[in-house]
Amino acid sequence: MEKLHRRLDVRTPIMYRYHYGKRIFDIVSSLLLLICLLPLLILLSIAIILFSGRPVFFAQSRTGIDNKPFTIFKFRTMKATKQADSRHQYEWQEGVPDNFLFKTADDVAVTAIGKILRKYSLDELPQLLNVLIGNMSIVGPRPEIPEITNLYSNQQAKRLLVKPGITGYAQVNGRSEINHGKKIAYDLYYVNNRSLLLDFKIIRATIVTVIKGKGAY
């Protein structure tokens, strides 16, 4: 039913223009940013090797639109021996609890340079490749790991009706400081009110949030 709802939604003139305009924007912006930021990407790669060793990149399975898995790319920010997802084993019965926090500020597995990359969201830059490929967008709900999305309630699963993004409405309203309940509320607001104007407002707010470096762990 949810998939049918999304497809019917795309066929309306306004949403048709929105979805295709958004995809064109994603392709153009991600390609230009990858080209312009190439020197920075190289410098960050060298810094990670010097201060944290290899590997430079971290690939992980995440849940995308319509609950379909894809591989997300990031700069590695955690110790290489701590990359396994053994910590993420949950047994919730009625959806993810509202008070759940995925990250904490004192995660000892995060490297020294990783803390800097996370504070200014530099670890997310490789996801521009995900945007160019098409399994992510510049703006949308942040993609979660399957261990969490597999336990979503029907209401929480509605955030999977749109393509995940590098930044989103929840990210400009608290980033890692907000709990899961607030994040879902922000994400569902975006799902129900998405437009190019809202996307551009989120991008503008993201720039300010990243410069301040607040709320990211």
C-alpha positions as CSV (number, residue, x, y, z in Angstrom):
1,M,0.0,0.0,0.0
2,E,2.8,2.4,0.9
3,K,4.7,1.7,-2.4
4,L,1.4,2.3,-4.4
5,H,0.8,5.5,-2.5
6,R,4.3,6.8,-3.4
7,R,4.0,5.9,-7.1
8,L,0.6,7.5,-7.4
9,D,2.0,10.6,-5.6
10,V,4.8,10.9,-8.2
11,R,2.2,11.0,-11.0
12,T,0.6,14.2,-9.8
13,P,2.0,17.2,-11.9
14,I,3.5,19.0,-8.9
15,M,5.2,15.9,-7.5
16,Y,6.3,14.8,-10.9
17,R,8.1,18.1,-11.5
18,Y,9.5,17.9,-7.9
19,H,10.9,14.4,-8.2
20,Y,12.5,14.9,-11.6
21,G,13.8,18.4,-10.8
22,K,15.3,17.0,-7.5
23,R,17.1,14.2,-9.5
24,I,18.5,16.6,-11.9
25,F,19.7,18.8,-9.1
26,D,21.2,15.8,-7.3
27,I,23.2,14.7,-10.4
28,V,24.5,18.2,-11.2
29,S,25.3,19.2,-7.7
30,S,27.0,16.0,-6.7
31,L,29.1,15.9,-9.8
32,L,30.2,19.5,-9.4
33,L,30.9,19.1,-5.7
34,L,33.0,15.9,-6.4
35,I,35.1,17.8,-8.9
36,C,35.5,20.9,-6.8
37,L,36.2,19.0,-3.6
38,L,38.6,16.5,-5.1
39,P,41.7,18.2,-3.6
40,L,40.0,18.2,-0.2
41,L,39.0,14.6,-0.5
42,I,42.6,13.7,-1.3
43,L,43.9,15.7,1.6
44,L,41.4,14.0,4.0
45,S,42.4,10.6,2.7
46,I,46.1,11.3,3.3
47,A,45.3,12.6,6.8
48,I,43.3,9.5,7.7
49,I,46.2,7.3,6.6
50,L,48.8,9.3,8.5
51,F,46.8,9.6,11.8
52,S,44.6,6.5,11.7
53,G,46.0,4.1,9.2
54,R,44.0,2.2,6.6
55,P,41.4,1.7,5.3
56,V,40.5,5.2,4.3
57,F,36.9,4.5,3.5
58,F,34.1,2.7,5.3
59,A,31.3,0.9,3.5
60,Q,28.2,-0.3,5.2
61,S,24.8,-1.6,4.3
62,R,22.0,0.9,4.9
63,T,18.2,0.9,4.2
64,G,17.1,3.1,1.3
65,I,13.8,4.0,-0.3
66,D,11.1,1.3,-0.2
67,N,13.2,-0.6,2.4
68,K,15.8,-1.6,-0.3
69,P,19.3,-2.0,1.0
70,F,22.3,-0.2,-0.5
71,T,26.0,0.4,0.3
72,I,26.8,3.8,1.8
73,F,30.3,5.3,1.6
74,K,32.0,7.3,4.3
75,F,35.5,8.3,5.4
76,R,36.4,5.9,8.2
77,T,36.1,7.6,11.6
78,M,36.3,4.6,13.9
79,K,39.2,2.3,14.8
80,A,39.6,-0.4,12.2
81,T,39.1,-3.1,14.7
82,K,35.8,-1.6,15.9
83,Q,34.0,-1.5,12.5
84,A,31.9,-4.6,13.1
85,D,28.2,-4.1,13.8
86,S,28.1,-6.5,16.7
87,R,27.0,-3.6,19.0
88,H,23.8,-3.1,17.0
89,Q,21.7,-6.0,18.2
90,Y,18.2,-5.0,19.3
91,E,15.1,-6.8,20.3
92,W,12.4,-4.2,20.3
93,Q,8.9,-5.5,19.8
94,E,6.8,-2.4,19.1
95,G,9.1,-0.2,17.0
96,V,12.2,1.7,17.9
97,P,11.8,3.4,21.3
98,D,11.4,7.2,21.1
99,N,14.2,7.7,23.7
100,F,16.7,5.7,21.7
101,L,20.0,7.5,20.8
102,F,22.1,5.9,18.1
103,K,25.4,7.8,18.9
104,T,26.9,9.1,22.0
105,A,29.5,11.9,22.4
106,D,31.9,9.6,24.3
107,D,32.2,6.7,21.9
108,V,35.7,5.4,22.5
109,A,35.8,3.7,19.2
110,V,36.0,7.0,17.3
111,T,39.5,8.1,16.4
112,A,41.0,11.5,17.1
113,I,40.8,12.6,13.5
114,G,37.4,10.9,13.2
115,K,36.0,13.3,15.9
116,I,37.1,16.2,13.7
117,L,35.6,14.7,10.6
118,R,32.3,14.0,12.3
119,K,32.1,17.4,14.0
120,Y,32.1,19.1,10.6
121,S,30.4,16.2,8.7
122,L,33.5,15.8,6.5
123,D,33.1,12.0,6.9
124,E,29.9,12.2,4.8
125,L,31.5,13.7,1.7
126,P,32.0,10.3,0.0
127,Q,28.2,10.0,0.0
128,L,28.2,12.4,-3.0
129,L,29.0,9.3,-4.9
130,N,25.9,7.7,-3.5
131,V,23.9,10.7,-4.7
132,L,25.5,10.5,-8.2
133,I,24.7,6.8,-8.4
134,G,21.1,7.5,-7.4
135,N,20.6,5.5,-4.1
136,M,20.8,8.7,-2.1
137,S,19.8,12.4,-2.5
138,I,21.4,15.6,-1.3
139,V,18.3,16.1,1.0
140,G,16.3,13.4,2.7
141,P,16.0,11.4,5.9
142,R,19.4,10.0,7.0
143,P,19.7,6.3,6.0
144,E,19.6,3.9,9.0
145,I,21.2,0.4,9.3
146,P,18.9,-2.6,8.6
147,E,19.2,-3.7,12.2
148,I,17.1,-0.7,13.2
149,T,14.8,-0.3,10.2
150,N,13.8,-4.0,10.3
151,L,12.2,-3.2,13.7
152,Y,10.3,-0.1,12.6
153,S,6.7,0.3,13.4
154,N,4.3,1.0,10.5
155,Q,4.4,4.7,11.4
156,Q,8.2,4.9,11.6
157,A,8.6,3.0,8.3
158,K,6.9,5.9,6.4
159,R,10.3,7.7,6.4
160,L,11.4,5.0,3.9
161,L,8.9,6.3,1.3
162,V,11.5,8.8,0.1
163,K,15.1,8.5,-0.9
164,P,17.6,9.0,2.0
165,G,19.8,12.1,2.0
166,I,23.2,13.4,3.0
167,T,21.4,16.0,5.1
168,G,17.8,16.3,6.2
169,Y,15.2,18.2,8.2
170,A,16.2,16.3,11.4
171,Q,19.9,17.1,10.8
172,V,19.3,20.8,10.9
173,N,17.2,20.5,14.0
174,G,19.6,18.7,16.3
175,R,21.8,16.3,14.4
176,S,23.0,13.5,16.8
177,E,21.6,15.3,19.9
178,I,18.0,14.5,19.3
179,N,16.4,11.1,20.2
180,H,14.8,8.7,17.8
181,G,11.3,9.9,18.5
182,K,12.1,13.5,17.5
183,K,14.1,12.4,14.5
184,I,11.1,10.4,13.2
185,A,8.8,13.4,13.8
186,Y,11.1,15.6,11.8
187,D,11.6,13.0,9.0
188,L,7.8,12.4,8.7
189,Y,7.3,16.2,8.5
190,Y,9.7,16.2,5.5
191,V,8.0,13.3,3.9
192,N,4.6,15.0,4.1
193,N,5.8,18.5,3.1
194,R,8.7,17.8,0.7
195,S,9.3,20.4,-2.0
196,L,12.3,22.0,-3.8
197,L,11.8,25.1,-1.6
198,L,12.0,23.0,1.6
199,D,15.1,21.2,0.2
200,F,16.9,24.5,-0.4
201,K,16.0,25.8,3.0
202,I,17.4,22.6,4.5
203,I,20.6,23.0,2.5
204,R,21.0,26.6,3.6
205,A,20.5,25.6,7.3
206,T,22.9,22.7,6.9
207,I,25.7,25.0,5.9
208,V,25.2,27.0,9.0
209,T,24.9,23.9,11.2
210,V,28.1,22.3,9.8
211,I,30.1,25.5,10.2
212,K,29.1,25.7,13.9
213,G,30.0,22.0,14.3
214,K,27.3,21.5,16.9
215,G,25.4,18.3,17.6
216,A,27.6,15.8,15.6
217,Y,29.4,12.9,17.2
